[in-house]
Amino acid sequence: MEEKNKLETTETIDALAQNEQESSFDFRTIFTIFILNWQWFALSIFICLCGALIYLRYKSPVYQLSAKILIKDENKQKGGSSNQMLANMQELGFISNSAGIDNEVEILQSHILSREAIKDLKLYVEYKLEGRIKNRLIYKNQPIIVDIDPASLEQMDETLQPVKLKIIKKGDTYKVTGMAYTKEGTERPFKTSFSSFPATLKTYAGVLTFRKNPIKPVFETQEDYQKFINKDLYVTIYPLSYVAASYVKAMSVEPTSKTTSIALMTLKDKNIERAEDFLNQLAICYNRQANADKNEIAVKTEEFINERLEKINAELDVTESSLESYKKRNNLTQIKLDATENLAQSSQYSIKLSEAKAQIQLLDYLREYIDNPDNKYQIIPSNVGLEDNASTTLINKYNQSVIDRNRLLRSASEIAPQVLTLTETLDQLQSSIRTALSQARHSADIKRMNIENQYSQYQSKISSTPEQERVLTQIGRQQEVKSGLYLMLLQKREENSISLAATADKGKLIDEPIFEGKVSPKGSIIMLVALVAGFGMPLLIIYLLQLLRYKIEGHADVARLTNLPIIADVAVANGSEDSPGGIVVHENQNDQIDEIFRAMRTNIQFMLKGDQRVIMFTSSTSGEGKTFNAANLSVSFALLGKKVILIGLDIRKPALGKLFRMSDRNMGVTTLLSKDEVTMESIKSQIRPSGVNKNLDLMFAGPVPPNPTELLARENLSQIIEMLKAEYDYIILDTAPVGLVTDTLQIGKLTDVTVIVCRADYTPKAAFGLFNGLAAEKKLPNMCIVLNGVDLSKKKYGYYYGYGKYGKYGRYGGYSSYGSYGNYGSYGSYGNYANSHYGNANDNSVKK
């Protein structure tokens, strides 16, 4: 158990050390990238800082203003023990009034309230004055005030499209051009011109009005004022909902504490005066809305009273009209006086009726008297009260003639002429009297009828007086009730009006809007962001470029992709020497390339144990420099005085002879492999001196066989290597790329160290999945990595080897052409090999 705990502790310490090393490495990597690309970082920082300065110069500043509003609690103002107890508990902190103040905070931030304030201040119209680079926002001091009719303003919420205008002043004429939108969202340009105010313009969006601003801006000189009013004016009319939403977004309202009912309103705006006006108007609209809510009952009461007053007034008019009509219809003024008068008139007409009847009876009597034959030529009674003057006059003449005739008859006979004349006169008068009495009788009848009618009327009035008195009493009672109700409602209306007039505001500004400074853009933050962006963008670009690169670039990439040991980083040669093409290691020289191969040689020696001496070089694909590194390592071992043989086992596409500038390929290892039995004499017959160092021998691949895989799988290869171990200190094998064919996996069974060669800016990163898989499955022994082709002149890897300055080292002749094999014989592709799972490919798939 103790050993297990120690092991776990050791692993933990190693893991922490590794994490610390990786973190340190990441920091060093960033620092190295910065040092190697400082020009790009400096340029990026300079551009970003200049952009930040330009942004700060022309970005419209946003200012912040705040105001405190006291929300009055109606319940507290009304008093009462329960309310007082609640207030005491709030003051002691047992409960809070946050619910009420939270509701009012939401109301203050509502779109409806902001909409009312914007509409009152006409903030939906924005004015900008022409500037050299950008237009300048102005408020209240614009030379022209533009507005749109209220109905069209409300309809703009349907399209959500603003109306844009440009007003150009030329002399005394103003030219207006702009763009409006129909309900369907179609653009409709318009233009007009005018020279006097006010002016109107009908557009698809509505009727626009133009009037001169009575507020004249103050300038130091008249010339500045003329420049101001002669500049082009840009006007934008926004929909109310859009402006309200922007103000609600820019405004915040929150209670100052949980125990008070004071709300802090904060607004951010580009114009200080506009923000101040909005906060003040918002408080006014809030009070107006709150008063409207509080007075809703009073308003409804007033509406009810007014409706009842109208109805009662109409009913009262009907009642009074009924009374008037009844009195007119019944000829009444005052019923008691009318009754007395009716009685008197009835008595008078009763007397007149008696007199009229008496006249009729008298006329009937006189007619009867005249018609009686016994009374012919007799005196007719007169002065009996007959009122007809014509009959009375005739009767008096008749009586005088009778008297004259009777006097003559005393002295003469009836036939006497004078008597006869009087008799004839009497007959005529008697006839006239009858006619006069008949007419008088007819007149008397008419008069009697008239008197009877009058008498009947007054008698009827006298009999209907109680009913009239009852009816008048009923009408008077209705009139009195309605009059009293009318007066009461008038009184209540006055009391309600007084209550409405005495309503106090719910919100009170205890602090006028206070300017709190500029909130954006913040210069220090913008410059800091620009500095960070200037540093970060090149870093990000380099990082993205590294992510997009599918090939390794240097030591760091290899270290991240595999845990296999990296025994050397081989730099690219940049000189030329009189040596075989590709041999860069020379005796008695201390160039950097010599030191690199010395370091590789030393690392491989550490990896070899006991009598191990077989070293194999391979790679993932062709052109990565495995033959170059195998040859130069062989030379480096030979310089130690060790017997070294370099065998070319890349029998599909031999390159060892080309590297040593030897063209004879008729002899080599394939000749030995094809024999039934291998002897030391036959092996020595295939060995050639290198011509570079006396301790280095070469065995080329030989003729290209038709069946390379089967040939390498024969027992002859192991026999050859065992025999060579007796003659040589180190046996170095140059094999085919392991990522393309399976030949190397068969050879790997006979080797002690496997050197995987990869090349900077050439080997794909995906190849390291193959290397890691081979190491994990132990298909190749004792694997290590050599990074080839590192170009230190590009200064992109940050390698500092510490070798000092060795001067120029020779370019290894034809290695530049050797660096790319082109199509590597008939090996196929790395992808095909990966799909065959590291060496399980069918040999029949290899193209001949």
C-alpha positions, 0 to 999 in steps of 0.5 A: 500500500505504501509503495502504491501511495508513493507511486501515486504521489510521484505521478501527481508530482510529475503531472503537476510539473508537466502542467507547469512546464506546458503553461510556461511553454505557452507563455514562452511561445506567445513571447517568442511570437511577439519578439519574432513578429514585433513589426506586425504587432507594432503596426497593428497596435498603431492602426488600432490606436489611430482608429480609436482616436478617430472613433473618439473624435467623431463618435457622438458622446452620450451623457447621463442625467438623473433625477429623483422623484418622490412617489406619494402614498395615498393610504398614508396621507389618509391616516388611520390606525392601521395605516399608521401601524403599517408605516411604523412597521415600515420605518422599523424595517419589519416590512417594506413598501417595495411592492408599491414602489416597484409598481410605480417604477414599472409605470415610469418605465412604461412605453405609454408614459414615454410615448406621451412625454415624447409626443408633448415635447415632439422628440420624434423629430430629430434635427441634424446640421450639416458638418464637414465629416458628420452631421451635428445633432441640434435641439431647440435652436434649429432654424426651422421647425418641422412637424407632421399631422397627429393622425399620420404620426399615429399611422407611422407605427404601422410601417415603422419607417421614418420620414427623412428630409433635407432642407437647403437654403438658397437666398430666401428660398428653402428647397426640401427633398425627402423620402416617405413610405407608403403603408405597403413600405414602398419608397416615395420621394418628394420635393418642394420649395417655399420662401415664406412661413408657415408652409405645408407639404402633402406626402404619402406619409402625411401632411408636413408643416414648416414654420420658423423657429421663434427661438433664435440661437445665440452666436458671438458674431453675425457671421457665425449666425449666418453660417449656421442658418445657411447650412443644410438641415437634415430632419428625420421624423421617427415613429412614436413607438420607435422613439419610445422604445429607444428612450425606455432602453436608455432609461433606468428607474430604481428605488433608492432604498427598500424603506423609502418611496423615492425613485431614481430616474437615470437617462442616457442621451446624446443631448443634455438639454433634451434629456433634462426636458424628457425627465421633467416631462416624464414626471408631468405625464406621470402625474397627469396619468396618476391624477387621471387614474385617481380622478376617474371616479370623480370624472365618472361622477361628473359625467353622471351628474351632467347626464342626470342634469340634462335629463332632469332639465328636460323633464322639468321643461316638460312639466313646466310646459304641461303646466303652461299648456294646462293653464293656457288651455283652461285660461288659468292664472290663479285658480282662486281669483279665477273661481271668484271671477267665474262666480261673478261672471256667472251671476251677471250672465244669469241676469242677462239671460233673464233679461234676454228671456224677458225681452223674448217673452215681451216680443212674443206678447206684443206679436200675439197682441198685434195678431189678435183681430180684436186688437186691430186698430187698437193701441199697442202697449208701449214703454213695457221695456222693449229694447228694440228701438225700431219696434218701439219707434213703429209702435209709437207711430202706430199708437199716434195714428190710432189716436188720430183715427179715433179722434176723427171717428168721433166726428166722421165715419170710417169711410171718410177720406181722412179716416181711410188714409189713417186706416191705410197708414195703420195697416202699413205700420202694423205690417212693419211692426210685425216685421220689426218684431220678427227681426227683434225676436230673432236678434233676441234669440241670438243674444239669448243663445250667446248669453246662455253659452257664456253662462254655461262656460262660467258654470262649467268653470265653477263646476271644474274648479276642484279638478283643476285645483287637483291637476295643478297640485299634481303638476306643481308637486312634480315640478317641485320634486324635479326642481329640488333634485336639479338644485341638489345635482347642481350642488353636487357637481360644484362639490365634485368640481372642487374635489377635482381642482384640489387633486394633488400630484402623486409624484414630486421631483425632489431633485431636478435632473442632474448632469452626471457626465459623459458615459460613452465613449469612455476614452480610457476604455476605448484606448485600452480595448484598441491596445488589446485588440492591436496586440490580440489581432496579430496573435489571433491571426497567427494562431488561426494560420497555425490552426489552418496549417495542416503541416508541421512547422517546427519543434513545438508542433512535433512536441504537441503532436507526439510523446515520442522523443525528439532527438534532433532538429536538423537545419536546412544547409545554405552553403556548398562544399566539394563533397557528395551531394547531401553529405554535410558532416565533415571531419575536423569541422564545427559547423552548426550542422555538424553539431546537430548530427553529433547531438543526434548521434549521442542521443541514439547512443543513449537509446542503444543498450548493450550490443544493440547496433541496428538503426533504422530510418523511415518516414511517413512519406517520401521527400522528408529526408530520411536518406539524407539523415541516415547518410550523415548520421553514418558519416558522424558515426564513422568519424568516431572511428566506428565501422559503419555500414549504410544499407539501402532497404528502400528497394522500391525507389532507391535513392542512396546511390544518388545521394553518394553520386554513385550510378552503379545500381546493378549490385545491392541487397536485392541480389542477396535477398533473391539467393537461396543461401547467403554467405559472408563472401556474397555479402562482401561482394555487394558492399562498396566503400562510401568514398567519404570516410574509410570507416563507412561502407555502403550496400545499395538497394540493387535492382528493383524487384517485382515483389519487394514485400515478399523479398524483404519477408525472406529469412535472408535479410535477418541472416545478412544483418546477423553476419554484418553485426560481426563485421560492423559497429553500427548498421544503419538501414535506410527503409521505405516510408512507413506511411506508404508500404508495409516493408518497413514493418517487416524490417523493424523486427530486425532493428534496435532503434527506429528513427522517424524523420519528419520535415518542417513545412512538409510533413502533414500533422495527420502523420503523427497519428500513424507514429503514435499508433505504431508506438502504442501497438509496439510495431516498431522498436524504440521509436524516436523523432528527427525534425528535418528541414528547419529553416532558421533564417525565417525566424519563425521557430524561435530556436536558440540552440546555443551552438554559437556562430559557426559560420556558413556550412556547405549546402549538400549538393543535390539534396535540394533536388532530392528533397522531393521524390515526386510520386514515390514509385508505386507505393500508393498513398498514406491514406490507403496505408492508414486504412490498412491499419499500419501494415496489414495491406494486401501485397496485391494492392501494390502497383507494379 
